[in-house]
Each structure stands twice: as structure tokens, then as C-alpha cells.
Amino acid sequence: MSKLVIEVHDASDLMPKDGHGSASPFVEVEFGLQRRKTSTKYQTLNPCWNEKLLFNLRNPRDLPSQMIEVYVYNDNKHGQPKNFLGRVRISGISVFSEQEAAVQRYPLEKRGIFSHVKGDIALRVYVFHGENDYVHQRRSGNPLKKSSTFGYGGDKTKNKERKLRTFYSLGSDTASMGSYSDVGNNEVVPSGSSVLQMLVPGQKADYGVIETRPPLAARMGFWGRDKTASTYDMVEQMKFLYVRVVKAADLPVMDVSGSLDPYVEVKVGNYKGVTPHFEKNRNPVWERTFAFSKERLQSSLIEIFVKDKDLSKDDFVGKIVFDVPEVPERVPPDSPLAPQWYKLVDKNGELLRRGDIMLAIWMGTQADEAFPDAWHSDAHSVDQDSMMTTRSKVYFTPRLYYLRVQVIAAQDLVPADESRPLDAIVRVELGDQGRTTRPATVKGINPEWNDELMYVAWEPFDEYIVVSVEDKDIVVGRVLIPVRNVPQRVETKKPTDALWYGLQRPSYVEAEGGEKKDKFASRILLRMSIDSGYHVLDESTQLSSDLQPSAGQLRKKSIGILEVGILGARNLVPMKAKDGKLTDAYCVAKYGNKWVRTRTLLSNLNPLWNEQYTWEVYDPYTVITIGVFDNCHVNGKDDAKDQKIGKVRIRISTLETDRVYTHAYSLLVLTPSGLKKNGELHLAIRFTCTAWANMLAQYGKPLLPKMNYVMPITIKHVDLLRHFAMIVVAGKLARAEPPLGGEVVEYMMDVEYHMFSLRRSKANFHRIMILVSGIQSVGTWFHGVCRWENPITTLLMHILFLVLVFYPELILSTFFLYLFAIGIWNYASRPRIPSHMDAQLSQAESANPDELDEEFDTFPTTKPTDLVKMRYDRLRSVAGRVQSALTDLATQAERTLALLSWRDPRATTIFIVFAVITAVVLYVTPFQAVALTTGLYLLRHPRLRYRLPPVPVNFFKRLPARSDSLL
């Protein structure tokens, strides 16, 4: 059995409790239902124990959801009650292995508002694994090997049982992270994790979804809920020490020249935050906020220094010190804490004659409004220029519209070369979107095109439409049209009026912005409109997160609220292992036009974000996408690209209302070398319906707005416009602060979803076969009924058939009642977890390297000729199979048409004679008799059957098809 070890080292500056200015402290630790305590150190306020307390840990997987309570008491003599000196609460999720654990100093907390507590305590907490059940492998590149101490005599049965219950402690050294090692008899153990996992020998890596039970306020009910976290109840509460440095006044001069370049240094333990410095300013205004994680506080003192920036060594100006236990707590929606003026003191603690600083210090949570823009101790090693890239932000993409430009004709064009006839085309550009018309149908100086081009426009319509008439790549005329001057068309098919626009020489357009007029008389006829009744497709319809029209007056009210708590990640692969670093992870979530980004946690393979975000839901048939990335801009590299770690997609319609889903999702990434699991993302999701009637009505409404069906966009425009929309969104997010790179936007929007992939084609074929197999299973069951394989089932089918024949009004009722019964039966086995990336369905595990290399190839290809030839031959073989299937389908369809086409006169004669005889028989025979005869014939006993195909099948196969007419 594993052990939880708590090393109690020492404590300092404790509160005196014996009435003589001293105390006799001891430490008592509670974990679960277990309690241990140290010895008592008499008459000291700075005790030193150096003792180890051991606790039984039955299931290591439950450790992240448990709390460790450490109490410091004063031991009263004569049997009096013990006095409370302080406590420390440690979350189990912060407990690591013995090699990773370090001694940390924790400030003692109060038990209540009337407690008088001060001081801190030094602890080292880690998990210890027994030598019979656990294997240690730390700081080495060798694979994990099984310990030789597992055996217990010659009892093979006991050894086998113990083998199946083996736990492994997974290290975090960079030499072996991100790989998998074979252990003994095909045992697969993932290395690079600091979380304990139980692995069965021979078991594959788990790519599924794991349900978790984190201590969230939303799941703990009324009595267990934290009353201060009711509006932020989808994440675990994290305490932060906030220090807001506002300004300083009348600072003393330190240089001989009489100047002062002040800045502030905020220090808590080993963490240090610094403000920018101001040159020659004795009354600077910084307005900076620093946030220190309470779980990682290494000191009980907050030291704030004011220093003078100098070339050689910075001069000390003054300081002020605060005790962490005395810092007040603030919980939103309380108003922000008002900053106050404090006098600076010198190094000896004496008040300075001049020099004041305005500060505000409080203990808050991640729900504080200062949290997003604050400097965080988790990013203490990042410089000021890169600090912005580590902060959490919310982005809103602009509303997109379709711009329709119809180029009709032009008049009085001036040829670029009068020695040859004019062959003009029109190029229309909007931002980075550029397209040209087809060649003119009527050539000359008055050409006609009548060609329609479509673009993606965006609010606030501050761009220009550049229309250029070109003759052999030479511009003969150009006009700039503001997008805001283009009329909008909402829900109407009526085209807008065509307008003539005067063309100008390119030199005048470039020099004067199109305002200067000359005697250039050429003009062009355009019909333009902004179609706001469409939904602009910026991603695939199956994966879309927004289906609303562009026009605001056409948008419907929301049907609910989606709340997502991004709790954290675990077992991440070190993405910067080549540089000797770990992973600087952050999350990006996208739903509709709202994108969110969490803060970046540096060098952490098990980051805890605990950030909550909310979206309004307008349609249940939408998908939220959450991705995890490695921040590559923290080192000041502006041209670096963030690396993708994995993403999660969840469809809103699969979520039950008002239920809190807490699961760990595998982060899967497909690479040219194969499928890779980069860790797990821990999420809490809740969908709350606010309009039940509107939500149920959505299931009967069209998926897209009315204009997408009344005037559908042609196929040739759809993919191009989707690409244009992605470019617009990526461009806007790249100009935000902090920016979201184009690689992040492309990955979140699945830009390559429509590219050819042999692996994806196999996956889609497999999906079709799953559906066909269901129909095939029904046919197999009916064939068994007809063959009397189960006589009881066949007799029951005879009885049901006779009832339906004599009471035909029960047919539809029986059918729908049967569907109702199937639905009720399947309710017990309904999915309990949201759908996630299915590696088996995606054919990701079985894809060979060459198929993956082809999938990740650029377009157009850059591979050698021989490799392209091999892939082309393989594609031809696959296409040949598809062609054979289409040939069989076409043959059967042509045989059906040949029944009455007289292509085979004898077959057609037989069929029409059979048709007239059947018509007469059905007319004079009651329908019930015909149905009864047909049913009994199909359900006849096997002794009355023949092994040869029936006559109708033989007749149909002899009908002629047109396959013999093909070359």
C-alpha cells in the first residue's frame, strides 16, 4: 500500500500563548479519517521538529480530490485545552513524488475571524511507494523495469494476482518524457507523468473520456457549497494574494544630479515582480497589479521596495513590509479595495522624511476583476515585453457578411497597347481577397462580362473595394469604392440597382486616393450588395458553433447558457524537451464569435487554470471547441508559432440540461509519425436552458437562415468563401493583444477538414458500413425467421402477421409503439459522457505511415516523383473499387428501366402480361387475402423452399443493361 508522507521541518514567528511570551507547539495532521501528530517543543516560538508522519493511501487516484489539514497547537499543561496557533490546508492535487517534492514554507491561516495567528511552517509533502508494489525510476533515461522483489516464494497464483494490481510511479524527468516504455511482458507504461496511474499489463493507452469528481461548488449541493463562490461554481476556488501598486509621491532624490528613476519591486518569498521604471520622475504612477498564488507562498511577509534605476547598481529608496496573515480578504461582488497611502521606511525600519506610496493589498480569488490583467507569480520568469502573451483574455471576432459584386460591362476603355485589340478582364479586391472575372463575352473597348464574384466583408466596413480593369496584366483603369457605401440586402431576392463608376488612371488613384478627377472618361457598370440574410460559413457546417444570420434584426433570442470551467490538464508531454524545458501551456475555447484564452502556466506538465467562461446558446446543433497549446512567445520570439497539444469538441445537443459534466478528455494529435496522446484536459461543463419552448422549436426549423435556401450559394463559391472567412478571422485575432496566431485559428477551425485524406475516407466508409450492418442484421434476423431457425419466434411472427392482416388499422400504431419501446429500452444504456475524439472510428491507430505522410503533405505536393507515382497508383486502385460499386449500382438501375423500355422485347412482353394479370387478380381479390397469401409464402417452412434463386430474381438478372455499350 502506498503512503502519504508529510515531513514537518520547523515553524517560525509563532503567536505566544502561554502568557509568558512563548509557546509549546506541536503539529497535528489530518488526512481522511487518519490523524497523526508530532512531539511537543517546549518554550519556543521557532520550533524545529524534523519528523515524518505517514498516512495510508488506499487509492492514489483519489488523492487529487482530497485535502490535507495541518494544525499547529500550543500544548497546555495540567490538562487544559490546547490553544490554536494556525493551520494549513494543502490540496492533494499539489502532491508529487518524493524526487519532485521540495520543502515549502506555508503561512499559517486563521480558523475564524477571531483567531490571532501569525508565522509560517516548513513542510515537505510527497507520496511514497512500498517496495513490494511500486517501482521507482527517477532522473534516468532507462525504461521502467520491474522490481526483483515482487516474488513471494513459489506460489505462482499469488504472484499473478499481485502482478495485475501493480501500480507504477511515473516520473517527470525530461529524458524520458513523452515516450512509452515496454515493461516486462508487453506491459506499456507511459513515462513523463507525475500522476499515479494503475495499468493492466498489455493494456493500450486510454484514449477515452474519464469521469472525475472534483470538489466544485456546483456539485456539492447547498450544505457543502462555498457561499462565496456561488457565481463562480464551475471551478475550484484558488486563492491569490493581490498587490496593487498605484503611485508614489515626493520620493527622495538618490543621485548627485538630483534625478530619480524609480520603480517598485514586490517580493514574496522567492517570487519577485517589478514595475517599469520612470526616468526623472519623483511622483510616478504605475497602476500595476501583482498576483501571487497562495498555495505557493514561500513566506509570510510581503516586501515592497522602491528603488532607483541605475546603470551599475540600483539604489535603495525605501520599503514597506506587510504580514500575509493580516491581509484582508475580498470576495466579488464586493467593490474594489480602495488603495491607501503608506510611509516608506529605510533599511533599518526608520521612517523616511519624505516618500509615500499608494498600495492596495488583499486576498482574493480568480473571480477578481484584477485577475486577467495582473502579473502572476506563475509567470515570474517572463520579461515585461512577453508578459502580455501569458495573460487570459476574451476576444470577439467581427460580424461577417457576404459581399456580392456583379461585373456587367464597361465603356470607353483605353487600350494599353493600341497596336492590338483590347482583351480586358476585371480584378476585384477586398483586403487580402482578390478574384478576377472570366474573359469578356463581348470584346473591344465596350466589353461585357456579366460575371458574379463573392467576397467576405466585415464590420465596421472600413475597407475599400478595389476594382481594376486589366489588359494583359496592365491596369487601364481603377476605382476605389468604400464598403460602407454598398447597399445591404436582407431577406429579398430582388437585386440592387446597377451603378456606373468612373474609372481613373492608376497613378491618380494611388496618389490621391481616388479623389482627383481627370478627363479619363472610361467607366464600369457594377451591381453590388451586402447580403446580410446569410450565415457566413467560416467552418464546416457539421462542426459549426454559430448558425445565426449576419443581420441583427434576423437573429433569434438565446435558448440557454453554456458554462465551461477549464480546470486544468495533466500528464502533458514536454513540448520544449529539446531546449531542456517543459511545457508553457494555455487553453483556447471557441464558441460563436467569442474566443477565450486562459493564462499561460510556465514549465508545468500538470497546469491548473481553474478559469470559468460563459456563452449564450442560440442553437443546440452547435459545437464548442477547446484546444491546448504550448506558448512559444514567452521568450520574446515574435516569429515563433505555438505548438498544438490537442483539442476537444463537444456538441451542445448531447448535453443534458442543468447537469454538471466533469471529465478528463484525452488530448489526441495526429502527426506524420502516428497518433499521439499529449495528455488529458480536465473540464467542467453545464448547459442551462432558459427558454424550453424556443429550444424545442429549434428542432423543427431549418439549420441555416432562409437566404441560404432561397438563394443558395453555388458550390464553386462555398469553399473559397469559407477560406476567405477564415483569413478575416485570423487577421483580426492576430492584431489583438495578446495575439492569437494563425496556426491557433486554423487548428481551432479545422481548416484542413475538407482536404483529401485516405485515412478519413476509410473512416467515412466505416461509418457507412456501421449503418449498413444494422440493416443487414435486420435482414439476417428476418431470414432466420423465414428459415424457422427459432420456431417460437417464427410462430410469434405468424400471430403478429395475422393480427395485422385482419386489423390493418393497427399497422402504423404498432410501428410507432415499437419505436417508443425501443427508445425506452435504450434509455438505460444512454451515453453518460459527452462524445469525444474516437481514435478507433477515425482509423487513426490503424493508419500506416505512408497514408499519414500523404495526409500531411502540402498542396500542391512537394514529394519526389516516384512517391507521387506510387500514391497515384494506390488511389487508382481504390478508385477502381469505387468504380466497380458504381457500375453495379448503375446496372441494377438500368435493368429496372429495361422492364418497360422494350430493349429486350420478350422480357418486356412477359412483364406487361404479368402486370395486367396481376392488376385483374388484385382487383377481384380482397387485399387481406393477397397480403395473407404473400406473408405465408414468405414465412413458409424450409421443407417447402428451394435452394435455387426464385423466379423474379432470375428474371431481373436477365434484363439487359447498357454495360455492353461502354468502350
Secondary structure, DSSP 8 states (H G I E B T S, - for coil): -EEEEEEEEEEES----SSSS---EEEEEEETTEEEE-----S-SS-EEEEEEEEEES-GGGGGG-EEEEEEEE--STT---EEEEEEEEEGGG-EETTT---EEEE-B-SSTT-----EEEEEEEEE--TTT-----S-SS-----TT---TT-HHHHHHHHHT-EE-----TTSTT-EEEETTTEEEE-S--S-EE--TT-----SEEE-----TTTSHHHHS-GGGTTSTTS---EEEEEEEEEEES----STTS---EEEEEEETTEEEE----TT-SS-EEEEEEEEEGGG---SEEEEEEEE--SSS-EEEEEEEEEGGG--B--TTS-----EEEEEE-TTS-EEEEEEEEEEEEEEETTSTTTTTSEEGGGTTS-TTTGGGGS-EEEE---EEEEEEEEEEEES---S-TTS---EEEEEEETTEEEE----SB-SSS-EEEEEEEEEEETT---EEEEEEEETTEEEEEEEEEGGGS-EE-S-------EEEE-B-HHHHHHHTT----S---EEEEEEEEETTS---SS-GGG-S----SSGGG-----EEEEEEEEEEES---TTGGGT----EEEEEEETTEEEE---BTT-SS-EEEEEEEEEES-SS-EEEEEEEE---TTS-TT---EEEEEEEEEGGGS-BT-EEEEEEEEEEEETTEEEEEEEEEEEEEEEES-HHHHHHHTTS-SS-THHHHS---HHHHHHHHHHHHHHHHHHHHTSSS---HHHHHHHTTGGGGS--HHHHHHHHHHHHHHHHHHHHHHHHHHHHHTTSSHHHHHHHHHHHHHHHH-GGGHHHHHHHHHHHHHHHHHTT---S-----TTTTT-SS--HHHHHHHT--SS--S-HHHHHHHHHHHHHHHHHHHHHHHHHHHHHHHHHTTSS-SSHHHHHHHHHHHHHHHHHHHHS-HHHHHHHHHHHHT--GGG--SS--HHHHHHHTS--GGGG--
